[in-house]
Amino acid sequence: MDLTGTPGNSKIYLNWSVNTTLLPTSTWRIGYYSQTVASTIVATDSLTNTVRAYTLTGLTNYAWYTVTLNAMLDSTSILTDTARVMPTDRLVYLPLILDQVEVLVLREH
């Protein structure tokens, strides 16, 4: 499982991918923690297993949040991943995309 978080203004946009097949009865549980919150908040625990995105709202800008995503089967976590993200109203978030380019240098003698 791969969880990514993108900062927004008082928000965190979450996206994730799964490299395995989940049982139809499994669900997603999303919790987050921040030193400003001082306890773990469960944002949701009832997303169906086909969902791959969620937005956390009402967050404090410039505070780091640790977000944990769990795939749940009954009440047991079967997959988990964590992301650390800081919501902000001042930055435009641009993901860095790298592309390998071969450079051929010709020299004349």
C-alpha positions in Angstrom: 0.0 0.0 0.0 1.2 3.5 -0.8 -0.4 6.6 0.9 0.4 10.1 -0.3 -0.8 13.4 1.2 -1.0 16.7 -0.6 -1.3 19.9 1.4 -4.1 22.4 0.9 -5.6 25.4 2.8 -6.6 23.8 6.1 -6.9 20.5 4.2 -4.9 17.4 3.4 -5.8 15.5 0.2 -5.1 11.8 0.6 -4.6 9.3 -2.2 -3.5 5.7 -2.0 -2.9 2.6 -4.1 -3.0 -1.0 -3.1 -0.9 -3.8 -4.7 -3.1 -6.6 -3.5 -6.8 -7.6 -3.7 -8.9 -6.8 -0.7 -11.9 -8.8 0.4 -15.2 -7.2 -0.4 -16.1 -6.8 3.3 -12.9 -4.8 4.1 -13.1 -1.1 4.8 -10.7 1.9 5.3 -10.0 3.6 8.6 -8.3 7.0 8.5 -6.9 8.6 11.6 -4.6 11.6 12.2 -2.5 13.0 14.9 -0.9 16.4 15.5 0.8 18.0 18.5 -1.9 20.7 18.3 -4.6 18.1 18.6 -2.7 16.0 21.2 -4.7 12.8 20.5 -5.5 10.6 17.6 -8.7 11.6 15.7 -10.5 9.0 13.7 -11.7 10.8 10.5 -13.6 7.9 9.2 -13.7 4.1 9.6 -16.4 3.1 7.1 -15.0 3.8 3.6 -15.6 0.9 1.2 -12.6 -0.9 -0.1 -13.0 0.6 -3.6 -12.3 4.2 -2.4 -8.8 5.5 -3.1 -9.0 9.1 -2.0 -10.2 11.2 0.9 -9.9 14.8 2.1 -9.3 15.8 5.7 -10.7 19.3 6.4 -10.8 21.8 9.2 -7.1 21.4 9.9 -4.7 24.0 11.3 -2.3 25.4 8.7 1.4 25.1 9.5 0.9 22.2 11.9 2.4 18.8 11.0 -0.2 16.0 10.8 0.7 12.3 10.9 -2.1 10.5 8.9 -2.5 6.7 9.2 -4.5 4.7 6.8 -5.6 1.2 7.7 -7.3 -1.5 5.6 -9.7 -3.1 8.1 -11.2 -6.6 8.0 -13.8 -6.8 10.8 -11.9 -5.0 13.5 -8.4 -6.1 12.5 -6.0 -3.9 10.5 -4.6 -6.0 7.6 -2.7 -3.2 5.8 -1.3 0.1 7.0 0.6 3.2 5.8 1.5 6.6 7.2 2.1 10.0 5.7 3.2 13.3 7.3 1.8 16.4 5.8 1.5 20.1 6.8 -1.6 22.0 5.5 -0.8 25.6 4.3 -2.4 28.5 2.6 0.9 30.0 1.2 2.4 27.3 -1.0 1.5 26.0 -4.4 2.3 22.3 -4.2 4.0 21.0 -7.4 5.1 17.4 -7.3 8.5 16.8 -8.6 8.6 14.7 -11.7 11.9 13.4 -12.9 12.5 12.0 -16.4 15.6 10.3 -17.4 17.1 11.6 -20.6 20.1 10.2 -22.4 22.5 12.7 -23.6 24.8 11.8 -26.5 27.9 13.9 -26.8 29.7 13.9 -30.1 33.3 15.2 -30.2 35.2 15.9 -33.3 39.0 15.1 -33.3 
